[in-house]
Amino acid sequence: MRIVFLGPPGAGKGTQSLRLAEHLGVVHLSTGDVLRQSRAAGHKIGLEAAKYLDQGQLVPDELVVEIVASRLADDDCTRGYLFDGFPRTLPQAEALDKLLDARDAPLEAALEFMVPHEELLKRLSQRGRTDDAEETVRERLRVYAELTRPLANYYDDRGILRGIDAVGTLDEVFARIMLAVSDLS
Ligand code: AMP
């Protein structure tokens, strides 16, 4: 299956997407993870991206699209994939569509994680990642609302969007995800 996870930072996409990808036997692709790893390894892309990550800004579209395009070319992606934190802008969504159209393998599901604002702030203040400082968190939430949230409409128009109530235990949220996925598959 081919799935996109949408949702603000702190919504729990990372944990749930790993679990779902394992359950479905598909590739888990988090552009945030790739960027952090690339930075830690001292690679050019990661070092270039670092200044954006530290300020809670999105890295340029070309850069993440390049990461995704090269990963999609790998053999293991033929069974499907789950994108976590990508796409985050309309140009990224359009670029992804092009890549997938070329493979005749369109997206089948877009799941939007929904968490009240106060709950997100609480979760992010407890997480302790380097880009979880209060200022940066506020900026990442603002960027999400402005640039990423509109993607929900983009996928809703196509009939593949499902909202996920992401407040609850890990198992409760996972059960809601499974319900949405089976509805769309
Ligand atoms: P995440 O782990 O998904 O929260 O991503 C952490 C940071 O990596 C973001 O705040 C951005 O700076 C960068 N990033 C990850 N994915 C993308 C993307 N699809 N487009 C632009 N920037 C991204």
Residues whose N, C-alpha, C, O or C-beta is under 5 A from the ligand:
A	BS01	AMP	T31 G32 D33 L35 Y52 L53 G56 Q57 L58 V59 V64 D84 G85 F86 P87 R88
